[in-house]
Amino acid sequence: MFKLLVDTSNAAASNGQGNMVVTLLTTILPIVLMVVIFYFLLIRPEKKRSKKMKEMLDNLQVADEVVTTGGIIGRVLSVKEDTVLIETGSDRTRLRVLRSSIAENRTVHDDVS
């Protein structure tokens, strides 16, 4: 990259000051454009997803029906700082899972604000 800029500036110096600006812009503009495209296609949507996931995990309540990342479906019995106790199936099996392993909350809450 540095060699490209040096070659560009040497070529622009021989052609004049006006050409140097144009050459520098045509070199840097595609890079800036790629950064902007990456931001809007990759970084921004991922930030939105992680914010939504954090909000869902913070709002877990007792009696919510949740799905873990392993595909286990259960009802929340208790919520602690970093773990959640869920009950699965009709045989009432209880599992303690990490809060971060909850993938989805299937319970719809009425937001009364």
KASUL-V641441 format. One line per field, one symbol per residue. psi: psi as a letter, one per 20 degrees, with the letter a starting at -180 (. if undefined). burial: + if it has 9 or more other ideal C-beta (glycine too) atoms within 8 Angstrom, else -. Layout:
psi=???
burial=???
This chain:
psi=gghghghghghhhhirhhhggggggighghggghggghghhggghhggghgggggghhjprqjqprprhijpprpphqpagjqppqpqrijlppppqqhijphqoippqooo.
burial=----+--++-++------+++-++--+----------++----+-----------++--++--+++++---+-+++--+---++++++-----++-+-+-++--+-+------
